[in-house]
């Protein structure tokens, strides 16, 4: 499965090489520091994790930009009855961490969630030290739902308002 | 176009960062709040305020706020 939009490609995670690449990114200090689960992930743990998430309740995508694999984006724990899911993203390749790839991939992912999967809201748990991610998500329309759980929520209605500016800029530079 | 006005606009793209912490010489990527979303906001304000389109590559090639300002000046020339 491929989503090509805003100058990036989201390719569903299924290749064994990609699963290992994700493990290496996930174990890197730059990515790991902003995760709630920070234990070292072994190949066995990664394989077990992939077996748990490789289904229609979870969409994990490798982010590609100009044919280079640069990160991971996901919609997980999808509840089709309540139309809710959790979302997350990280850029594993350092040179792309500060450019537009993050917002390009996020916009493609959220469009897929709201328009294709017909979700009504998404939530995200964000480590409180991750100031950039909190600011990033607020700019997308996420609102703090629980300080104790570090939980933010984005409704389709709020995203529809914010995405106008995002799409306008991404279309201009694509 | 003057650099001080540009720096003010640039600083306004941040929610959590004190505008006093941002000057023409600020290495913007070192700011804790910097992200691809702020980069997008910078592209948007340059487009709106200066009727010029800068790209992700322009931002990637810049180190300081002044570097981006100079890129805008160059593109408008």
Interface residues (C-beta under 8 A of the other chain):
Chain A: X98 X99 X100 X101 X102 X103 X104 X131 X132 X133 X134 X135 X136 X138 X139 X140 X165 X166 X168 X169 X170 X172 X173
Chain B: X14 X15 X16 X29 X32 X33 X34 X35 X36 X37 X38 X39 X40 X41 X43 X44 X47 X53 X55 X56 X59 X60
